[in-house]
Amino acid sequence: QLQLVESGGGLVQPGGSLRLSCVVSGLGLDYYVIGWFRQAPGKEREGVSCISNSGSNTRYADSVKGRFTVSKDNAKNTVYLQMNNLKPEDTGVYYCGAPCSHPDYWGQGTQVTVSS
């Protein structure tokens, strides 16, 4: 059984930054490809980024490329999502999930609101 707990969301002005954390318990981070997803009000959940077991391969949605960076610290069982130059359209609930291709496990989500 895998458990994921997100944190780090909040209210930020356009152009600001946030760093989300996803603490993973159960099987280690070297077993699963972890993904970040988000769901805006009235919209379907969408993929944002994935990071491979080793951490050497990453993928990003076109809408966040160049602004978001995913990373992991296996010693802390944590996956991070650094979000820079945030835009109002980045607003939503952010989830981590595993495996990234088709998650069976989800965290509870953390709210990100980008507004002036």
Secondary structure, DSSP 8 states (H G I E B T S, - for coil): --EEEEE--EEE-TT--EEEEEEEESS-TTTS-EEEEEE-TTS--EEEEEE-SSSS-EEE-TTTTTTEEEEEEGGGTEEEEEE-S--GGG-EEEEEEESTTS-SEE---EEEEE--
